[in-house]
Amino acid sequence: MLVFVPLLMPSVRALGIDVTYFGIVVTLNFMIGLITPPYGLLLFVMSSLTRVPLMDIIREVWPFVLTLGVLLLLLTVYPQIILALPHAFGYK
C-alpha cells in the first residue's frame, strides 16, 4: 500500500476522483486481496496462529469474501454511500 497508493495519487487528482473515496476503495480492495486464496497472506497468518488447517479457514472465509465483493461493487457504483457523511460535516 505504501508503494501503490502514492504512485496513483497524481492520476487520482488529475481525474478528479475524491481522495477519501479512493482511499476507502483501495483499502477494501487490499482487504479482499489479503483474504482471497491462494495467496491470501492473512489466511496463512491465521492458520499458523490458530493451528487450524488452511482448508478449514478457506472454507469459512468465503462468506466474508462475497460480502466484501458485494460491498465493493455497491461502493463503486454508488460513491455517494462513502461521501454522504463527510459531505454532511462540510467536507468538499
ChimeraX commands (.cxc) that place a marker at each C-alpha (Angstrom):
marker #1 position 0.00,0.00,0.00 radius 0.5
marker #1 position 2.89,2.33,0.77 radius 0.5
marker #1 position 4.18,1.88,-2.77 radius 0.5
marker #1 position 0.95,1.53,-4.71 radius 0.5
marker #1 position -1.11,4.47,-3.43 radius 0.5
marker #1 position 1.50,7.26,-3.87 radius 0.5
marker #1 position 2.04,6.12,-7.45 radius 0.5
marker #1 position -1.64,6.51,-8.23 radius 0.5
marker #1 position -2.30,9.77,-6.35 radius 0.5
marker #1 position -1.30,12.12,-9.21 radius 0.5
marker #1 position -3.65,10.24,-11.54 radius 0.5
marker #1 position -6.45,10.30,-8.97 radius 0.5
marker #1 position -6.14,14.06,-8.55 radius 0.5
marker #1 position -5.86,14.65,-12.31 radius 0.5
marker #1 position -9.03,12.64,-12.94 radius 0.5
marker #1 position -10.93,14.50,-10.22 radius 0.5
marker #1 position -11.60,11.44,-8.06 radius 0.5
marker #1 position -12.27,12.24,-4.41 radius 0.5
marker #1 position -9.28,11.26,-2.26 radius 0.5
marker #1 position -11.48,9.92,0.55 radius 0.5
marker #1 position -13.40,7.75,-1.88 radius 0.5
marker #1 position -10.18,6.47,-3.45 radius 0.5
marker #1 position -8.70,5.63,-0.04 radius 0.5
marker #1 position -11.71,3.60,1.05 radius 0.5
marker #1 position -11.97,1.71,-2.24 radius 0.5
marker #1 position -8.24,0.91,-2.26 radius 0.5
marker #1 position -8.38,-0.28,1.36 radius 0.5
marker #1 position -11.36,-2.51,0.61 radius 0.5
marker #1 position -9.57,-3.95,-2.43 radius 0.5
marker #1 position -6.50,-4.74,-0.35 radius 0.5
marker #1 position -8.66,-6.41,2.30 radius 0.5
marker #1 position -10.19,-8.66,-0.34 radius 0.5
marker #1 position -6.74,-9.48,-1.72 radius 0.5
marker #1 position -5.36,-10.38,1.70 radius 0.5
marker #1 position -8.09,-12.93,2.44 radius 0.5
marker #1 position -8.51,-14.42,-1.03 radius 0.5
marker #1 position -6.91,-17.81,-1.75 radius 0.5
marker #1 position -4.40,-18.95,-2.98 radius 0.5
marker #1 position -2.08,-16.09,-1.98 radius 0.5
marker #1 position -4.05,-14.53,0.86 radius 0.5
marker #1 position -1.40,-13.65,3.39 radius 0.5
marker #1 position -3.91,-13.36,6.23 radius 0.5
marker #1 position -5.03,-16.94,5.62 radius 0.5
marker #1 position -1.55,-18.22,6.36 radius 0.5
marker #1 position -1.19,-15.97,9.40 radius 0.5
marker #1 position -4.50,-17.18,10.84 radius 0.5
marker #1 position -3.60,-20.79,10.12 radius 0.5
marker #1 position -0.29,-20.52,11.93 radius 0.5
marker #1 position -1.71,-18.59,14.89 radius 0.5
marker #1 position -4.71,-20.82,15.49 radius 0.5
marker #1 position -3.17,-24.11,14.30 radius 0.5
marker #1 position -6.31,-24.70,12.24 radius 0.5
marker #1 position -5.72,-26.31,8.83 radius 0.5
marker #1 position -5.65,-23.87,5.93 radius 0.5
marker #1 position -8.53,-25.57,4.10 radius 0.5
marker #1 position -10.81,-25.09,7.10 radius 0.5
marker #1 position -10.03,-21.39,7.22 radius 0.5
marker #1 position -10.53,-21.01,3.46 radius 0.5
marker #1 position -13.91,-22.73,3.73 radius 0.5
marker #1 position -15.01,-20.32,6.48 radius 0.5
marker #1 position -13.73,-17.13,4.82 radius 0.5
marker #1 position -15.83,-17.33,1.62 radius 0.5
marker #1 position -18.93,-15.60,3.08 radius 0.5
marker #1 position -16.70,-12.66,4.07 radius 0.5
marker #1 position -15.11,-12.51,0.62 radius 0.5
marker #1 position -18.52,-12.50,-1.04 radius 0.5
marker #1 position -19.79,-9.81,1.33 radius 0.5
marker #1 position -16.75,-7.63,0.71 radius 0.5
marker #1 position -17.14,-8.14,-3.05 radius 0.5
marker #1 position -20.77,-7.03,-2.98 radius 0.5
marker #1 position -19.83,-4.05,-0.80 radius 0.5
marker #1 position -17.05,-3.09,-3.23 radius 0.5
marker #1 position -19.49,-3.30,-6.12 radius 0.5
marker #1 position -22.01,-1.09,-4.30 radius 0.5
marker #1 position -19.37,1.48,-3.34 radius 0.5
marker #1 position -18.03,1.58,-6.89 radius 0.5
marker #1 position -21.46,2.09,-8.45 radius 0.5
marker #1 position -22.74,4.50,-5.77 radius 0.5
marker #1 position -19.88,6.64,-4.40 radius 0.5
marker #1 position -22.46,8.73,-2.51 radius 0.5
marker #1 position -22.56,5.96,0.10 radius 0.5
marker #1 position -18.99,6.78,1.10 radius 0.5
marker #1 position -19.18,10.53,0.67 radius 0.5
marker #1 position -22.55,11.22,2.34 radius 0.5
marker #1 position -21.24,11.52,5.90 radius 0.5
marker #1 position -18.15,13.64,5.06 radius 0.5
marker #1 position -20.32,15.97,2.95 radius 0.5
marker #1 position -22.82,16.25,5.79 radius 0.5
marker #1 position -20.00,17.58,8.03 radius 0.5
marker #1 position -18.84,20.11,5.44 radius 0.5
marker #1 position -16.06,18.25,3.61 radius 0.5
marker #1 position -15.99,19.28,-0.05 radius 0.5
marker link #1:1,2 radius 0.2
marker link #1:2,3 radius 0.2
marker link #1:3,4 radius 0.2
marker link #1:4,5 radius 0.2
marker link #1:5,6 radius 0.2
marker link #1:6,7 radius 0.2
marker link #1:7,8 radius 0.2
marker link #1:8,9 radius 0.2
marker link #1:9,10 radius 0.2
marker link #1:10,11 radius 0.2
marker link #1:11,12 radius 0.2
marker link #1:12,13 radius 0.2
marker link #1:13,14 radius 0.2
marker link #1:14,15 radius 0.2
marker link #1:15,16 radius 0.2
marker link #1:16,17 radius 0.2
marker link #1:17,18 radius 0.2
marker link #1:18,19 radius 0.2
marker link #1:19,20 radius 0.2
marker link #1:20,21 radius 0.2
marker link #1:21,22 radius 0.2
marker link #1:22,23 radius 0.2
marker link #1:23,24 radius 0.2
marker link #1:24,25 radius 0.2
marker link #1:25,26 radius 0.2
marker link #1:26,27 radius 0.2
marker link #1:27,28 radius 0.2
marker link #1:28,29 radius 0.2
marker link #1:29,30 radius 0.2
marker link #1:30,31 radius 0.2
marker link #1:31,32 radius 0.2
marker link #1:32,33 radius 0.2
marker link #1:33,34 radius 0.2
marker link #1:34,35 radius 0.2
marker link #1:35,36 radius 0.2
marker link #1:36,37 radius 0.2
marker link #1:37,38 radius 0.2
marker link #1:38,39 radius 0.2
marker link #1:39,40 radius 0.2
marker link #1:40,41 radius 0.2
marker link #1:41,42 radius 0.2
marker link #1:42,43 radius 0.2
marker link #1:43,44 radius 0.2
marker link #1:44,45 radius 0.2
marker link #1:45,46 radius 0.2
marker link #1:46,47 radius 0.2
marker link #1:47,48 radius 0.2
marker link #1:48,49 radius 0.2
marker link #1:49,50 radius 0.2
marker link #1:50,51 radius 0.2
marker link #1:51,52 radius 0.2
marker link #1:52,53 radius 0.2
marker link #1:53,54 radius 0.2
marker link #1:54,55 radius 0.2
marker link #1:55,56 radius 0.2
marker link #1:56,57 radius 0.2
marker link #1:57,58 radius 0.2
marker link #1:58,59 radius 0.2
marker link #1:59,60 radius 0.2
marker link #1:60,61 radius 0.2
marker link #1:61,62 radius 0.2
marker link #1:62,63 radius 0.2
marker link #1:63,64 radius 0.2
marker link #1:64,65 radius 0.2
marker link #1:65,66 radius 0.2
marker link #1:66,67 radius 0.2
marker link #1:67,68 radius 0.2
marker link #1:68,69 radius 0.2
marker link #1:69,70 radius 0.2
marker link #1:70,71 radius 0.2
marker link #1:71,72 radius 0.2
marker link #1:72,73 radius 0.2
marker link #1:73,74 radius 0.2
marker link #1:74,75 radius 0.2
marker link #1:75,76 radius 0.2
marker link #1:76,77 radius 0.2
marker link #1:77,78 radius 0.2
marker link #1:78,79 radius 0.2
marker link #1:79,80 radius 0.2
marker link #1:80,81 radius 0.2
marker link #1:81,82 radius 0.2
marker link #1:82,83 radius 0.2
marker link #1:83,84 radius 0.2
marker link #1:84,85 radius 0.2
marker link #1:85,86 radius 0.2
marker link #1:86,87 radius 0.2
marker link #1:87,88 radius 0.2
marker link #1:88,89 radius 0.2
marker link #1:89,90 radius 0.2
marker link #1:90,91 radius 0.2
marker link #1:91,92 radius 0.2
view
